[in-house]
């Protein structure tokens, strides 16, 4: 092995020390590590974009799906997105309903189950912000099962632009995962092939709001 690309996984101290002893050049994607170049998106910005889209449509009763326990390995991205959701609501004078902030294990199946429970309540949100498209698709499935019309009665937005998102008509904030991989490979190859010192910069890849048919103004009640 001449070089390593780590994909959105926090390294243990032992793993970091091993790579250091082997003198291998490493490029991290998603999760930062000391003294490595990083390729990433701005998780705070993507959640702000998603939440402000919903607020801009006039929603004030907004739920969130995407909390994970602290012992989960991939904890940084979920934690950053949840914090950004809270901060964006606060910046617009809104207070989150803590009963509407759900975990859902970052899977469509869990999001479906949690969303069914949430949407069966008499007092329910008019919009759900999901921290990933996969969970957002679970929410869409729950709404369909309950006969709740999207976006007439419920708006749903995700993050990623998952491969099924266009088919599902899901509004999302797109991240270009292919470009992230290409960027990491180029940074590594400049060292392996070009003989250059490893560029320790952070390379932040732009994201884009993609508006489809799952979001609209809240219903007038």
Residue pairs with C-beta under 8 A, 6 or more apart in sequence:
1 24
2 24
2 25
2 192
3 24
3 25
3 26
3 27
3 188
3 191
3 192
4 19
4 24
4 25
4 26
4 27
5 26
5 27
5 28
5 29
5 181
5 184
5 185
5 188
6 26
6 27
6 28
6 29
6 31
6 33
6 36
7 29
7 30
8 29
8 30
8 31
8 74
8 77
9 30
9 31
9 73
9 74
10 31
10 33
10 73
10 74
10 75
10 76
11 19
11 33
16 33
16 34
19 26
25 188
25 191
25 192
25 198
26 33
26 36
27 36
27 37
27 38
27 39
27 184
27 187
27 188
27 198
28 36
28 37
28 38
28 39
28 184
29 38
29 39
29 40
29 180
29 181
29 184
30 39
30 40
30 77
30 180
31 74
31 76
31 77
32 38
32 40
32 202
35 200
36 200
37 187
37 198
37 199
37 200
37 201
37 202
37 203
38 201
38 202
38 203
39 180
39 183
39 184
39 187
39 202
39 203
39 205
40 180
40 202
40 203
40 204
40 205
41 175
41 180
41 204
41 205
41 206
41 207
42 204
42 207
43 77
43 80
43 81
43 84
44 80
44 81
44 83
44 84
45 84
45 207
46 81
46 159
46 173
46 175
46 207
47 80
47 81
47 82
47 84
47 85
47 88
47 129
47 131
47 159
48 84
48 87
48 88
49 173
49 207
49 209
50 129
50 157
50 158
50 159
50 172
50 173
50 209
51 62
51 84
51 85
51 88
51 89
51 129
52 88
52 92
53 157
53 171
53 209
53 211
53 215
54 62
54 127
54 129
54 155
54 157
54 215
55 62
55 88
55 89
55 92
55 94
57 127
57 155
57 215
57 216
57 217
57 218
58 217
58 218
59 125
59 126
59 127
59 155
59 217
59 218
60 94
60 126
60 218
61 97
61 124
61 125
61 126
61 127
61 218
62 89
62 94
62 96
62 100
62 125
62 126
62 127
62 128
62 129
63 97
63 100
63 101
63 102
63 118
63 125
63 127
63 128
63 129
64 82
64 85
64 96
64 100
64 101
64 102
64 128
64 129
64 130
64 131
65 102
65 103
65 104
65 111
65 114
65 115
65 128
65 129
65 130
65 131
65 135
65 136
65 138
65 139
66 78
66 81
66 82
66 102
66 103
66 104
66 106
66 130
66 131
66 132
66 135
67 78
67 82
67 101
67 102
67 103
67 104
68 74
68 75
68 78
68 79
68 103
68 105
68 106
69 75
69 103
72 78
74 106
77 131
78 106
78 131
81 131
81 159
82 101
82 131
85 96
85 129
85 131
86 96
89 95
89 96
97 125
100 118
100 125
102 111
102 114
102 115
102 118
103 110
103 114
104 110
104 111
104 113
104 114
104 115
104 135
104 138
105 111
106 131
106 132
106 134
106 135
107 134
107 135
107 138
108 134
108 135
108 137
108 138
108 141
109 138
110 135
110 138
111 130
111 134
111 135
111 136
111 137
111 138
111 139
111 142
112 138
112 139
112 141
112 142
112 145
113 138
113 142
114 138
115 128
115 138
115 139
115 142
115 143
116 142
116 145
116 146
118 124
118 125
118 128
119 142
119 143
119 146
119 148
119 154
120 146
125 154
126 153
126 154
126 155
126 218
126 219
127 154
127 155
127 156
127 157
127 215
127 218
128 136
128 139
128 154
128 155
128 156
128 157
129 157
130 136
130 138
130 139
130 156
130 157
130 158
130 159
131 158
131 159
132 158
132 159
132 160
132 162
133 158
133 159
133 160
133 161
133 162
133 164
133 165
133 170
133 172
134 158
134 160
134 162
135 158
136 156
136 157
136 158
136 165
136 170
136 172
136 214
137 158
137 162
137 164
137 165
137 168
137 170
139 156
140 150
140 156
140 168
140 170
140 214
143 149
143 150
143 153
143 154
143 156
144 150
148 154
150 156
150 213
150 214
151 213
151 214
151 215
151 216
152 216
152 219
153 219
155 171
155 214
155 215
155 216
155 218
156 170
156 171
156 214
156 215
157 170
157 171
157 172
157 173
157 214
157 215
158 165
158 170
158 171
158 172
158 173
159 172
159 173
159 175
160 172
160 173
160 174
160 175
160 177
161 172
161 173
161 174
161 175
161 210
162 170
162 172
164 170
165 172
165 210
165 212
166 212
168 214
169 212
169 213
169 214
170 212
170 214
171 209
171 210
171 211
171 212
171 213
171 214
171 215
172 209
172 210
172 212
173 207
173 208
173 209
173 210
174 207
174 208
174 209
174 210
175 205
175 207
176 205
176 206
176 207
179 205
180 205
183 203
183 205
187 198
187 199
187 203
188 198
190 196
190 198
190 199
191 197
191 198
